[in-house]
Amino acid sequence: MKKTKVIVSAILASSLVSTPLLSEAIYAKEALNNLSVSQDNQVDYTEKDFYDYVDVEIEGEMYFIETIIENETTTIHVTDSNGTITFTTLEGSNHTNVESDFLTNNEITTLENDLQSMVTIEEADEDQIEIMPFAQTGKWMNGRPSNVTVTPNGKFTAQAIISAVGSTLGIYGVAASTFANVMIQYNVKTGYFTKRVDVRRDTNSNYLWQRTQTKLYKESSRKTLLKTSTSSPVKKWIGI
């Protein structure tokens, strides 16, 4: 198991305003032995299952984040000095199940309700497979951005943001914790995100290359950019 340690300090926070940080950590790690990286930094990853583990520091607190995607289910374990909170989301579902070894039943119920209400998708993504035939092999076709609003409530803000951006935006590990850190450092009560999924054809018509760009803005007009994250290209099985 590979482990990555990242210290996201207040000093580094200022650099997040104008500089895109790490791409989604998941694309830089081994994923259940099904991942290989080519010379142009593309990831030939055609299986859905993967594993990712990082430990990060946010506002002086260490968080250990373990992400497992298996059988269309995303499970994120977030552990700090209090214990572990586990978030489980079924693909296509807008509900996240919460389990914990230290939260009370009432706190678990509150956190589940908060997670369901904290995310608003203002504009759905287009079906990327439908537009795929118009993208030439080796050339990217940019998708239509979706506006996603994330408003964390109550306690466990870092854990809730990490879970929300994972289940909604497909951002995990280092990138997820960095978004959480930016929102906490800048006291952002509501995170205004845009998500854009780009596609391009593979030489094999059974596959599609995909990359995701996510941006976090300070206000609803989405003018003040706080952070950008662009994933490495990933090869997807579409079975045409």
TORNUDO-505741 format. One record per residue (C-alpha): residue number from 1; residue in one letter; x, y, z. Coordinates in steps of 0.05 Angstrom, whole numbers, padded with zeros to 5 digits. Example, Ala and Ser with C-alpha at 12.3 -4.5 7.8 and 13.67 -1.06 7.14 Angstrom:
! TORNUDO-505741
{num: 1, residuo: a, px: 00246, py: -00090, pz: 00156}
{num: 2, residuo: s, px: 00273, py: -00021, pz: 00143}
This chain:
! TORNUDO-505741
{num: 1, residuo: m, px: 00000, py: 00000, pz: 00000}
{num: 2, residuo: k, px: 00028, py: 00068, pz: -00020}
{num: 3, residuo: k, px: 00018, py: 00126, pz: 00028}
{num: 4, residuo: t, px: 00024, py: 00200, pz: 00012}
{num: 5, residuo: k, px: 00033, py: 00252, pz: 00066}
{num: 6, residuo: v, px: 00014, py: 00323, pz: 00050}
{num: 7, residuo: i, px: 00018, py: 00383, pz: 00097}
{num: 8, residuo: v, px: -00031, py: 00436, pz: 00074}
{num: 9, residuo: s, px: -00011, py: 00495, pz: 00118}
{num: 10, residuo: a, px: -00035, py: 00566, pz: 00123}
{num: 11, residuo: i, px: 00029, py: 00588, pz: 00087}
{num: 12, residuo: l, px: 00011, py: 00544, pz: 00027}
{num: 13, residuo: a, px: -00061, py: 00568, pz: 00026}
{num: 14, residuo: s, px: -00042, py: 00634, pz: -00007}
{num: 15, residuo: s, px: -00013, py: 00596, pz: -00066}
{num: 16, residuo: l, px: -00079, py: 00561, pz: -00078}
{num: 17, residuo: v, px: -00112, py: 00625, pz: -00102}
{num: 18, residuo: s, px: -00075, py: 00628, pz: -00168}
{num: 19, residuo: t, px: -00039, py: 00562, pz: -00176}
{num: 20, residuo: p, px: -00073, py: 00496, pz: -00193}
{num: 21, residuo: l, px: -00049, py: 00445, pz: -00142}
{num: 22, residuo: l, px: -00043, py: 00370, pz: -00149}
{num: 23, residuo: s, px: -00087, py: 00333, pz: -00198}
{num: 24, residuo: e, px: -00134, py: 00284, pz: -00166}
{num: 25, residuo: a, px: -00088, py: 00239, pz: -00126}
{num: 26, residuo: i, px: -00126, py: 00178, pz: -00147}
{num: 27, residuo: y, px: -00099, py: 00184, pz: -00218}
{num: 28, residuo: a, px: -00027, py: 00186, pz: -00194}
{num: 29, residuo: k, px: -00031, py: 00122, pz: -00152}
{num: 30, residuo: e, px: -00034, py: 00049, pz: -00164}
{num: 31, residuo: a, px: -00107, py: 00026, pz: -00166}
{num: 32, residuo: l, px: -00116, py: -00047, pz: -00150}
{num: 33, residuo: n, px: -00061, py: -00064, pz: -00200}
{num: 34, residuo: n, px: -00105, py: -00042, pz: -00258}
{num: 35, residuo: l, px: -00070, py: 00024, pz: -00272}
{num: 36, residuo: s, px: -00012, py: 00043, pz: -00317}
{num: 37, residuo: v, px: 00015, py: 00112, pz: -00338}
{num: 38, residuo: s, px: 00038, py: 00125, pz: -00409}
{num: 39, residuo: q, px: 00091, py: 00175, pz: -00430}
{num: 40, residuo: d, px: 00040, py: 00231, pz: -00441}
{num: 41, residuo: n, px: 00014, py: 00224, pz: -00370}
{num: 42, residuo: q, px: -00050, py: 00190, pz: -00390}
{num: 43, residuo: v, px: -00078, py: 00136, pz: -00345}
{num: 44, residuo: d, px: -00099, py: 00071, pz: -00377}
{num: 45, residuo: y, px: -00151, py: 00054, pz: -00325}
{num: 46, residuo: t, px: -00210, py: 00015, pz: -00351}
{num: 47, residuo: e, px: -00234, py: -00017, pz: -00287}
{num: 48, residuo: k, px: -00281, py: 00019, pz: -00240}
{num: 49, residuo: d, px: -00250, py: -00008, pz: -00176}
{num: 50, residuo: f, px: -00193, py: 00031, pz: -00144}
{num: 51, residuo: y, px: -00161, py: 00047, pz: -00077}
{num: 52, residuo: d, px: -00130, py: 00111, pz: -00051}
{num: 53, residuo: y, px: -00099, py: 00130, pz: 00016}
{num: 54, residuo: v, px: -00070, py: 00197, pz: 00039}
{num: 55, residuo: d, px: -00058, py: 00232, pz: 00105}
{num: 56, residuo: v, px: -00063, py: 00308, pz: 00107}
{num: 57, residuo: e, px: -00061, py: 00364, pz: 00157}
{num: 58, residuo: i, px: -00117, py: 00416, pz: 00157}
{num: 59, residuo: e, px: -00116, py: 00472, pz: 00208}
{num: 60, residuo: g, px: -00068, py: 00433, pz: 00253}
{num: 61, residuo: e, px: -00110, py: 00369, pz: 00253}
{num: 62, residuo: m, px: -00086, py: 00306, pz: 00218}
{num: 63, residuo: y, px: -00136, py: 00270, pz: 00173}
{num: 64, residuo: f, px: -00126, py: 00200, pz: 00145}
{num: 65, residuo: i, px: -00168, py: 00191, pz: 00083}
{num: 66, residuo: e, px: -00181, py: 00123, pz: 00052}
{num: 67, residuo: t, px: -00222, py: 00118, pz: -00011}
{num: 68, residuo: i, px: -00249, py: 00053, pz: -00040}
{num: 69, residuo: i, px: -00292, py: 00048, pz: -00102}
{num: 70, residuo: e, px: -00320, py: -00021, pz: -00115}
{num: 71, residuo: n, px: -00383, py: -00048, pz: -00148}
{num: 72, residuo: e, px: -00408, py: 00023, pz: -00163}
{num: 73, residuo: t, px: -00403, py: 00042, pz: -00090}
{num: 74, residuo: t, px: -00356, py: 00096, pz: -00063}
{num: 75, residuo: t, px: -00332, py: 00088, pz: 00009}
{num: 76, residuo: i, px: -00292, py: 00143, pz: 00042}
{num: 77, residuo: h, px: -00262, py: 00133, pz: 00111}
{num: 78, residuo: v, px: -00239, py: 00198, pz: 00145}
{num: 79, residuo: t, px: -00201, py: 00189, pz: 00210}
{num: 80, residuo: d, px: -00178, py: 00244, pz: 00257}
{num: 81, residuo: s, px: -00160, py: 00246, pz: 00331}
{num: 82, residuo: n, px: -00232, py: 00233, pz: 00350}
{num: 83, residuo: g, px: -00241, py: 00170, pz: 00309}
{num: 84, residuo: t, px: -00268, py: 00150, pz: 00241}
{num: 85, residuo: i, px: -00327, py: 00173, pz: 00200}
{num: 86, residuo: t, px: -00345, py: 00129, pz: 00141}
{num: 87, residuo: f, px: -00385, py: 00156, pz: 00081}
{num: 88, residuo: t, px: -00416, py: 00107, pz: 00032}
{num: 89, residuo: t, px: -00450, py: 00130, pz: -00032}
{num: 90, residuo: l, px: -00480, py: 00086, pz: -00086}
{num: 91, residuo: e, px: -00466, py: 00111, pz: -00157}
{num: 92, residuo: g, px: -00524, py: 00153, pz: -00182}
{num: 93, residuo: s, px: -00553, py: 00163, pz: -00113}
{num: 94, residuo: n, px: -00560, py: 00230, pz: -00078}
{num: 95, residuo: h, px: -00558, py: 00198, pz: -00009}
{num: 96, residuo: t, px: -00494, py: 00183, pz: 00031}
{num: 97, residuo: n, px: -00497, py: 00134, pz: 00088}
{num: 98, residuo: v, px: -00455, py: 00153, pz: 00149}
{num: 99, residuo: e, px: -00424, py: 00107, pz: 00200}
{num: 100, residuo: s, px: -00377, py: 00125, pz: 00257}
{num: 101, residuo: d, px: -00341, py: 00095, pz: 00316}
{num: 102, residuo: f, px: -00349, py: 00158, pz: 00358}
{num: 103, residuo: l, px: -00410, py: 00197, pz: 00335}
{num: 104, residuo: t, px: -00477, py: 00189, pz: 00369}
{num: 105, residuo: n, px: -00537, py: 00164, pz: 00330}
{num: 106, residuo: n, px: -00566, py: 00234, pz: 00330}
{num: 107, residuo: e, px: -00501, py: 00263, pz: 00303}
{num: 108, residuo: i, px: -00499, py: 00211, pz: 00248}
{num: 109, residuo: t, px: -00570, py: 00227, pz: 00227}
{num: 110, residuo: t, px: -00555, py: 00302, pz: 00228}
{num: 111, residuo: l, px: -00492, py: 00292, pz: 00186}
{num: 112, residuo: e, px: -00530, py: 00249, pz: 00135}
{num: 113, residuo: n, px: -00583, py: 00303, pz: 00129}
{num: 114, residuo: d, px: -00531, py: 00357, pz: 00123}
{num: 115, residuo: l, px: -00496, py: 00320, pz: 00067}
{num: 116, residuo: q, px: -00561, py: 00312, pz: 00029}
{num: 117, residuo: s, px: -00577, py: 00386, pz: 00035}
{num: 118, residuo: m, px: -00508, py: 00417, pz: 00027}
{num: 119, residuo: v, px: -00499, py: 00401, pz: -00047}
{num: 120, residuo: t, px: -00539, py: 00435, pz: -00103}
{num: 121, residuo: i, px: -00527, py: 00418, pz: -00176}
{num: 122, residuo: e, px: -00550, py: 00477, pz: -00217}
{num: 123, residuo: e, px: -00538, py: 00449, pz: -00286}
{num: 124, residuo: a, px: -00528, py: 00376, pz: -00304}
{num: 125, residuo: d, px: -00471, py: 00352, pz: -00347}
{num: 126, residuo: e, px: -00486, py: 00332, pz: -00418}
{num: 127, residuo: d, px: -00480, py: 00259, pz: -00435}
{num: 128, residuo: q, px: -00407, py: 00256, pz: -00457}
{num: 129, residuo: i, px: -00416, py: 00191, pz: -00494}
{num: 130, residuo: e, px: -00468, py: 00223, pz: -00540}
{num: 131, residuo: i, px: -00419, py: 00276, pz: -00563}
{num: 132, residuo: m, px: -00359, py: 00229, pz: -00566}
{num: 133, residuo: p, px: -00365, py: 00212, pz: -00641}
{num: 134, residuo: f, px: -00353, py: 00286, pz: -00658}
{num: 135, residuo: a, px: -00287, py: 00288, pz: -00620}
{num: 136, residuo: q, px: -00229, py: 00269, pz: -00665}
{num: 137, residuo: t, px: -00180, py: 00216, pz: -00640}
{num: 138, residuo: g, px: -00125, py: 00251, pz: -00600}
{num: 139, residuo: k, px: -00164, py: 00317, pz: -00595}
{num: 140, residuo: w, px: -00204, py: 00339, pz: -00535}
{num: 141, residuo: m, px: -00277, py: 00362, pz: -00538}
{num: 142, residuo: n, px: -00293, py: 00406, pz: -00478}
{num: 143, residuo: g, px: -00357, py: 00389, pz: -00441}
{num: 144, residuo: r, px: -00409, py: 00437, pz: -00416}
{num: 145, residuo: p, px: -00393, py: 00462, pz: -00345}
{num: 146, residuo: s, px: -00440, py: 00444, pz: -00289}
{num: 147, residuo: n, px: -00449, py: 00491, pz: -00230}
{num: 148, residuo: v, px: -00446, py: 00456, pz: -00163}
{num: 149, residuo: t, px: -00456, py: 00492, pz: -00097}
{num: 150, residuo: v, px: -00431, py: 00461, pz: -00032}
{num: 151, residuo: t, px: -00454, py: 00491, pz: 00035}
{num: 152, residuo: p, px: -00427, py: 00453, pz: 00095}
{num: 153, residuo: n, px: -00468, py: 00457, pz: 00159}
{num: 154, residuo: g, px: -00451, py: 00447, pz: 00232}
{num: 155, residuo: k, px: -00394, py: 00405, pz: 00257}
{num: 156, residuo: f, px: -00346, py: 00359, pz: 00220}
{num: 157, residuo: t, px: -00337, py: 00410, pz: 00164}
{num: 158, residuo: a, px: -00273, py: 00380, pz: 00135}
{num: 159, residuo: q, px: -00301, py: 00310, pz: 00134}
{num: 160, residuo: a, px: -00366, py: 00333, pz: 00103}
{num: 161, residuo: i, px: -00331, py: 00372, pz: 00048}
{num: 162, residuo: i, px: -00285, py: 00314, pz: 00032}
{num: 163, residuo: s, px: -00345, py: 00268, pz: 00026}
{num: 164, residuo: a, px: -00387, py: 00318, pz: -00014}
{num: 165, residuo: v, px: -00334, py: 00334, pz: -00067}
{num: 166, residuo: g, px: -00319, py: 00260, pz: -00073}
{num: 167, residuo: s, px: -00390, py: 00236, pz: -00085}
{num: 168, residuo: t, px: -00411, py: 00297, pz: -00126}
{num: 169, residuo: l, px: -00349, py: 00320, pz: -00163}
{num: 170, residuo: g, px: -00308, py: 00255, pz: -00165}
{num: 171, residuo: i, px: -00250, py: 00287, pz: -00128}
{num: 172, residuo: y, px: -00214, py: 00245, pz: -00076}
{num: 173, residuo: g, px: -00154, py: 00243, pz: -00030}
{num: 174, residuo: v, px: -00105, py: 00301, pz: -00034}
{num: 175, residuo: a, px: -00148, py: 00342, pz: -00081}
{num: 176, residuo: a, px: -00210, py: 00333, pz: -00038}
{num: 177, residuo: s, px: -00173, py: 00354, pz: 00025}
{num: 178, residuo: t, px: -00143, py: 00414, pz: -00010}
{num: 179, residuo: f, px: -00212, py: 00439, pz: -00030}
{num: 180, residuo: a, px: -00234, py: 00429, pz: 00043}
{num: 181, residuo: n, px: -00173, py: 00467, pz: 00067}
{num: 182, residuo: v, px: -00185, py: 00526, pz: 00020}
{num: 183, residuo: m, px: -00257, py: 00532, pz: 00043}
{num: 184, residuo: i, px: -00236, py: 00529, pz: 00117}
{num: 185, residuo: q, px: -00175, py: 00575, pz: 00109}
{num: 186, residuo: y, px: -00215, py: 00629, pz: 00072}
{num: 187, residuo: n, px: -00277, py: 00618, pz: 00116}
{num: 188, residuo: v, px: -00318, py: 00602, pz: 00054}
{num: 189, residuo: k, px: -00388, py: 00588, pz: 00080}
{num: 190, residuo: t, px: -00411, py: 00565, pz: 00011}
{num: 191, residuo: g, px: -00366, py: 00535, pz: -00042}
{num: 192, residuo: y, px: -00385, py: 00553, pz: -00113}
{num: 193, residuo: f, px: -00356, py: 00500, pz: -00159}
{num: 194, residuo: t, px: -00357, py: 00488, pz: -00234}
{num: 195, residuo: k, px: -00344, py: 00418, pz: -00261}
{num: 196, residuo: r, px: -00327, py: 00405, pz: -00334}
{num: 197, residuo: v, px: -00317, py: 00336, pz: -00364}
{num: 198, residuo: d, px: -00278, py: 00334, pz: -00429}
{num: 199, residuo: v, px: -00274, py: 00273, pz: -00475}
{num: 200, residuo: r, px: -00235, py: 00248, pz: -00534}
{num: 201, residuo: r, px: -00237, py: 00185, pz: -00576}
{num: 202, residuo: d, px: -00189, py: 00127, pz: -00570}
{num: 203, residuo: t, px: -00163, py: 00089, pz: -00630}
{num: 204, residuo: n, px: -00205, py: 00031, pz: -00603}
{num: 205, residuo: s, px: -00279, py: 00051, pz: -00608}
{num: 206, residuo: n, px: -00294, py: 00011, pz: -00545}
{num: 207, residuo: y, px: -00257, py: 00063, pz: -00503}
{num: 208, residuo: l, px: -00262, py: 00136, pz: -00488}
{num: 209, residuo: w, px: -00212, py: 00183, pz: -00456}
{num: 210, residuo: q, px: -00239, py: 00230, pz: -00402}
{num: 211, residuo: r, px: -00211, py: 00286, pz: -00359}
{num: 212, residuo: t, px: -00246, py: 00329, pz: -00308}
{num: 213, residuo: q, px: -00233, py: 00402, pz: -00291}
{num: 214, residuo: t, px: -00260, py: 00428, pz: -00225}
{num: 215, residuo: k, px: -00257, py: 00501, pz: -00203}
{num: 216, residuo: l, px: -00275, py: 00532, pz: -00136}
{num: 217, residuo: y, px: -00299, py: 00604, pz: -00133}
{num: 218, residuo: k, px: -00311, py: 00652, pz: -00076}
{num: 219, residuo: e, px: -00379, py: 00679, pz: -00097}
{num: 220, residuo: s, px: -00440, py: 00656, pz: -00136}
{num: 221, residuo: s, px: -00421, py: 00698, pz: -00196}
{num: 222, residuo: r, px: -00360, py: 00653, pz: -00201}
{num: 223, residuo: k, px: -00311, py: 00710, pz: -00214}
{num: 224, residuo: t, px: -00259, py: 00702, pz: -00158}
{num: 225, residuo: l, px: -00223, py: 00636, pz: -00170}
{num: 226, residuo: l, px: -00195, py: 00602, pz: -00108}
{num: 227, residuo: k, px: -00172, py: 00536, pz: -00135}
{num: 228, residuo: t, px: -00169, py: 00494, pz: -00199}
{num: 229, residuo: s, px: -00159, py: 00419, pz: -00203}
{num: 230, residuo: t, px: -00152, py: 00381, pz: -00269}
{num: 231, residuo: s, px: -00149, py: 00306, pz: -00268}
{num: 232, residuo: s, px: -00101, py: 00265, pz: -00310}
{num: 233, residuo: p, px: -00136, py: 00234, pz: -00371}
{num: 234, residuo: v, px: -00169, py: 00167, pz: -00355}
{num: 235, residuo: k, px: -00187, py: 00113, pz: -00405}
{num: 236, residuo: k, px: -00260, py: 00091, pz: -00398}
{num: 237, residuo: w, px: -00294, py: 00029, pz: -00425}
{num: 238, residuo: i, px: -00358, py: 00048, pz: -00463}
{num: 239, residuo: g, px: -00369, py: -00018, pz: -00500}
{num: 240, residuo: i, px: -00392, py: 00008, pz: -00567}
